[in-house]
Amino acid sequence: MQEDQLDQLLTCRLDSGRKAVEPCTIVIFGASGDLTARKLIPALYHLSVEKQMATPFRVVGFARREKSDDSFREEMKVALQQFSRTKVVDVLKWDAFAANLHYCQGDLTDPASYTKLAELLAGFPDERLRRNLLLYLSVGPSQFAPVVERCHAAGLLDQNDAGSCWQRVVVEKPFGRDLSSAYKLNADLTRFVHEKQIFRIDHYLGKETVQNILMFRFANSIFERLWNRESVDHVQITVSEKLGVGARGGYYEEAGALRDMVQNHLLQVLALVAMEPPVSLQAESVRDEKVKVLKAVRPLSPEDIARQVVRGQYFAGMIDNQLRVGYRQETKVATNSNMETYAALKLFIDNWRWSGVPFYLRTGKSLPLSASEVRIQFRPTPNVLFAAKSGGKLDPNALTLRLQPNEGISIRFNGKVPGTSTQVRPVRMHFGYDTEFGAYTPEAYERLLLEAMAGDATLFIRRDEVETAWGIVDPIRASWADKPLTNREFYSAGTWGPVAAEDLLAQSGHVWRDPQPLK
């Protein structure tokens, strides 16, 4: 039997216990926004075309602008042709999907608009479409609690979630701007909905490669046995962005890299990389272990922050032979702004598995390459035999999880260069998703919407998880308040960050391993 045929026979299908998707109505609040056109409608269309949606279903856009069902459908068709991952839209399939699209014109602040929405839903022919509701809050954070309260008042949300019907609320980030605001928002929401009804989205968790971190770790015993302080020297997590702030200057002046990326994306990846094996694949078991890891992150004192945290801001530089303006020259950015566009942290996890192992996290804008990856750097080879003869130049082994782009997993080890002389150099074994599976990687929102409709919260963030994450970054933000940036904290667009970030690793004899471009 050929090896590929054997691999097919050994494929384990784990979906038998997966929660079923029931007929429901998805209501998108803020449907005239960019997220609906770019992500939500394309994701729902592909789920429908691929028979992942239960039949029947309805999608209702709710926004202030006046539109008819037909004009809303036409707008979404144009958006789909631009943003769909398949680009070419099948007319017949679109028409079948579009028949389920509706629009409700209303003001988020007007209780009468929610009554109007309730009346629209009441006119749907199937009771499940009237009672099973996924309310997607594609609105500003200040509107999360008021929208939920008005939905509850209009009879669209039942906190008891009893009987055969259900209602769920999907909340986009940012979830608060610090620990106190996140705690208040959680308290405000849970006045009207139960915690199990709240699905806090971090689109990073919907990425196929991020989900594969758990599969890679816990389905392969050879790697799990190396996944601890005895074998691992340090871990680097990099999420770099080639683009600058651009038109989001107003938002970024409030958020910065720490709030925009570290508090959610990077800490989520850290939790998946460092967590203990859950007792089961049930949502709460997985989320319990993620929270345990975040709670084990060593608190940062002001002295620790000075030594272990770096910020940066880009100034004008060249990217792809084009001049990129500095952050302070971006639209809606103050000319003397000290907001960070780059952040790097050295964190320690105080538990048995990771005691003493530094985790380096970094993210930034206007860097040379857009990439997300995790690098597990193993301990150096003992200074005997080949290591001794190499004079300290023998490269330590490393395992890299490339989350995007060029998704895959690489292992670096040392091998002999062919020839009569004895030379050793690092070589790489690489697994690529495209090469191995030859299939598309679905958009993150497709998976997340499907799981929300099914009621599976594994890929969503729990209340204590988001509050613990804010507790990690809040002291950092406080320490940076009103402090001007120093010269060592600025970096040219098109470089890998400020000099201060290199110093951060040099303290421990480490260096950043930069993601490599596609080949």
N, C-alpha and C positions, 0 to 999 in steps of 0.2 A: 504494500500500500504506500502511495506517495505521501510525503510529509504534509503537504497542504491538505490532502484528504483526511489524514489523521487529525490535523488541527481542527478541521470542521467537526469531526466526531467528538472531539474533546471540548467543544464550545459549550459552556454552561449558561443556560438561560435562567435568569433570576427574576423574571417578571411575573411569575405565576402568582405571587402573593401581593402584587402591586395593586394599589387602590384603583378602583374603576372610576372613569370619568362619567359623570351623570349629566343628563340634559340640564342646561342652565342658561342664564342670561348674564353676559359680561357688560357691566356699565362702566364706561370710561369717563370719569370726571376730568375736565380740562381737555376735551377731545380735539380742540382746535390747535393744540400745542404740537411742538416738533416731535415729541416722543411717540405720539399716536401714529403720525404719518410714517416716521422712519422705522419704528420698531414694533409697535403693538399690532397694528393692522396687518403688516406683512407676516408677523409670527402667527397670528390667528388664521390668516389665509392658508399658510403652508400646513398648519395643523389640520385644517379642514380638508385640503386637497389630499393629504396623506392619511385620511380616515382616522385621525387621532381624536377628533372632536366627537362627542356623543351627539346623536340626533334625537330630537331637534335641538337647536341652539339659537340664541339671538345675541347680537352685539349692539349696544346702544351708546352712541356718543352724546355726551352732555357738555354743553359749552354756551357761552353768552352770545356768540354771533348767531345771527338769524340765517338758518339754512333749512332746506327741505331734505327729505330722505334721499331724493334723487341727486341733489347737488352734493350732499355729503358723500354719497357713493361714488360720484364722479371724481371728487377730490381724492378720495382714497385710492381709486384706480390709478390716477396719475402718480400718486405717491408710490404705489406698489411697483409701477413700471420703472421708477427711479431707484427704489431702495430694496426691492426684493432680491434675495440671494440668488434667484434663478434668472432675474432680469426679464426674460420672456414670459409674458403672462398669457395663459391659455384663456381665451375669451369665454368659452363655455363654462370652464371651471370658475372663472371670476363671476360670471353671471349667477351661477348657483350659490356662490358664497355671498355675493352682494345682496341677494334677496333676503338675507338674514341681518343686514345692516339697517339700523334706524338712527334717527337723530332727534334729540330733545333739546330745544332752545331754552336756556334758563340761566339765572344768575345764582352763583354759589352762595350769595348772602341772603337770598330771598326764599323764605320758607314755602311760598306758593309754588316756586319752581320745583320743589321736591314733591309736592302734591301732584303737580302736572306729570312728573316722572312716574310716580306711583300709578297714576291713571293709565299711562301708556303701557306699563308692565301688566296691569290688570287686564288689558285687552288682548294679551297673548293667549292663544288657544289652549296651550298645554299648562296644567297647573305647575309642573316642574319649572317651566320658564318663568312663572310668576313668583315662585317661592325660593328656588335655588339661585342665589344671586352672588356674583363675584364683583365687588365694587372696587374698581381700580382708581386710586387717587393720584392722577397725573397732574397734580396741582402744587402750588407752593407750600412749603412746610407750615406756614402760619395758618393754612386752611385745613390741615389734616383733621384736627379736633372739631372745628365748626362743621365741616361736611359730615363727619360721622354723627355728630349730635343731631343734625337736621335730618339725616337719613333715618335715625332712630325715631325721631319725632313723627316722621311721615310713615312709619310702619314698615320701612324697608330693612331694618336691622332688628333682630331679636337676640338679645344677649344670652338667653337661655339655650338658643340653638337646639331646641328640642324637636322630637318627632322625626319624620322622614325628610324634612326639608333642611336647608342650611343657608347661611349667609356668611360671607368672608370679606375681609377688607385687605387690599394689597396697598402697601405704603412704600413709596419711593424714598431714596435717600435725598438730602441729608436728614437723618432722624435726630433732630436736635442739633445744637451747635456747641454744646458742652454737656457735662454730666447733669447739671441741675436742670437744663432745659429738656434733656432727654427723659429724665425722671418725671418731670411735670407732664410732658407729652404722653408718656406711658400711662400716667395716672388719669389724664383727661380721656384718653381713648378707652381705658378699661372701665370707665363709668358707664359706657354704652355697649361695649362688646367684650366678650371674654378673651383672654390672652390667646386661647387656641384658635380664635377667629381672625387674628391679626397675622398677616404674612408680610414681614419686612423684607424688601428686596435688596439684594446686592447682586447686580448682574454678573459679577465675577463668579459667583457660585453656580451659575448656569452654564459656564463654559465647560465643554467636554473634557478638556485637559485638567481643569481644576478638580472636577469630579473623579478623574482618573488617579489623583494622588492617593485616595483611599484604596482604590483597587490595586494600585501598584504596591502599596505598603502591605496590605493585609491579605492579598491573594498570592504573595510570593515570599516564602519563608526565608530565602537566602538574603533578601534585602532587609527584612524586618530584624534579623539577628544582628545586623550592622548598625541599626538605627538607634544609637545610644552614645553616651559619653565615652565609652571605651574605644569606639572606632571613629567617631566623628570629631574632627578638630574644630570646625565652625561651619555655620550655614549662612549663605548669602541669598537674600530675596530681593530681586530687582524688578521694578516696574517703571520702565522709561518711556517717555513720550517725545516724539520728534517735533510735534506741533508745539507752538507757543500758546499763550493764553487767547490770543485773537479777540473775537467779539465777546468773550466771557469775562472781560476785565472787571466789570462791575461785580459779578458773582465772586471772582477770585479774590478781590479785595476784602471780601468778607470771610472767605473760606481758607485759602492758602493750601499748600500741599499737605500739611498735617491733617487738616479736617477733610480735605477732598479725597485723599488717597490712603493715608496711613491708618486713620481710625477705622476704616472699613476694609478696603481691598487687601492691604498688606497684612493686617492683623488676622483677617480671615484665612489667608494663605498660610500664615505662620501657624494658626491653630490646626489646620489640616495636616501640616507637615509634622507637627510636634505632638499631637494628641495620642493618648493611649488607645488600644483597640477597644471599641465599644462592645458591650455585652451582646448587642444584636444590631441589626440594620434598621431598627425602628427609629423614627425621627428623634424622639426624646433621648434615646441612648446615644446617638451620634452627637446631638447638641449638648448633652451633659458633659461629654469628654472635651468638646471644644471650650466650654466655659471653664472647666477645670484648668486647662492649659493657660487661658488668659488670666485666671485668678492667680496662677503660679508665677506670672511674670513679676520679676523683682521690682518693687516700687522705686521710682527715681527721685532721689533727694536733689536739692538745688546743686549740690556739688557733683552728683552723678550726671545731671543734665549738662553741666559745663564740660564734662569729660566724654560723655557717651552720646551726645546728640548734636547734630550739625544742621544748620539751615543754609540756604543759598538763594541767590536771585540772579537770573541771567541778564547780561547786557548784550549789546549788539554783536553779532558774529555771523559767520558764514555757515550755511547748511545747504548741501547740494549745489555749491557754487552760487548761491543766492544770499544776499544780505538779509539777515533777520534782525528786526529792530529789538531793542532791549525791552524788558518788562515795563519800565517806567515810561516808555513811549507808546505803550499799547493803549487802545481806546478805553476810556473810563477808569484809568489807573492814575493815581496821584503821582506827581513828578518826584516826590520825596518818599514814596512808599517803601516800607520795610517788610512788606509781605513776602513770605518765602514761596519760591517756585520750585524749591528743591529741599528735600529733607532726608537725612540719614540718621539711623539710630543703631546703637549697640545695646541689645537687650539680653538678659539672662532669665532662664526659666528655672525656678528653684523647686525642682522635684527630683526624684531618684534617677530618672532616665537622662535628664539633660543638665544636671548640676555641673556648673563650670564651663559649659559650652556656649560661646557667644553666638547670638543670632544677629546678623547685620541686615538691616532693612534700608532700602533707599528708593526714592522715586523723584522724578523731576521732569520739567518741561524744557523744550528746546535742546534736547540731548541728541546725539548723533543718530539714534536709531530708536524706533518704537518696538519694544520687546518686553515680555514678562517671563521671568524664569527663576527657578530655585536651584541653587548649586549647593550640594552636600559635599563639603571638602573633608576628606578623610585625613586621619593623622599621618604625619610623615613616616616614611619607612625608617626603621631603626638604622642608626649610622654605622652599619657594618656592611660587608660584602659590596654590592653595587653602589649603595648609597654612600659608603665611605669613599669609594674610588671616584665618585662624581663630585666630590667636594661641596656637597650641600646643594647641588643643582638638580638632583633627581626630583622630578615633579611629583607631588603627592597625588594619589588617585582621587578622582572626583566623579560624582554622578550629577547630571544636570537634567532637570525637568523643564522643558521648554513649553510654556503655556501658550504663548503666541508671539509672533507668527511662526511658521515652519514648525508646527507642533510636533513634539516628539521627546524622546529620552535618550541621553547620551552617557556613555561611561568612558572615562579616560583612564588608561593604564599605560605602563611603560613597556616598550617592546624593543627588541634588537633590530637595528637597521641592517638589512641584508648586505653582505660583503665580507671580505676577508678581515677587515678591521672589526674591533668590538666597540660599537657605538649604541647608545640607548637613547630613545626619544619618546615623547608621549604620542600615543595613537588613540583613535576613538572608534568605539562601536556605537552605531546610531540606529534607533528605531524611529521611523517617521510615520505619522498617521496616514498621510496620503499614499505613501509607498506601500504600506502594509495592507490597508483596508480599501484603498481606492474608492473612497466614498466621501460624501460631503460631511462637513461638521456642522450640525444645525446651530442656528443662532441661539444665544443664551436665553433670550426671551421666549423662544418656543418651549424649551424645557421648563422654564419657570412658570409660565402660564399654564402649561399642562399639569404640573404638580399642584399648583394652586387650585385648579378646578377639581383635582382629585382629592384635595385636602391633605396632601403629604407635605409636611413642613420641614423635611430634612434639609432642603437647600435654602431655607429662610432663617432669619436671625431672630432669636428669642430675646425677650425683654432683658434678662440678666446678662445676656451676651453683649448687647449693645451698650448697656450701662457699664459693664466691666471694661469694654474697649475705651469708652470715654474717660474712665478713671485712669487709664494708662497715659493718654495724651494730654489731659487737662493740665497737669503740672508743667508740661513742656510749654504749652501756650502761655501759661501765666509767667513763666520765666523769661519769655521773649517779649513780653508786653513792654512797649515804650523803649526798647533797646534798639539803637540803630545798628544796621549791618556793618561789619568790618570789611576791610579790603579782602581778607582771606575767605570771605563768605560770598563774594561775587564770582560768577563764572561766565565765560563767553558762550553765547549760543553756538551749538555744534560741538561742544566739549562734554566730558562726562561728569561735570560738576565742579564745585569749588575745591581749592587746595585743602581747605579744612576737612573735607571728606576723606582725602587721602591720609591726612594726619590721624584721623579716627582709627583707621585700621593699622597704621604703622605703629601705634602704641603697643599693639600685641604681635607685631611682626607679620601682619597679614597685608594683602593687597586686594583691591577690587578686581574681580574677573568680569570684564565687560562682555555683554552679549555680542555675538558675532552676526554680521549681516547674512542674508540669504545667499546661497551659492547656486 
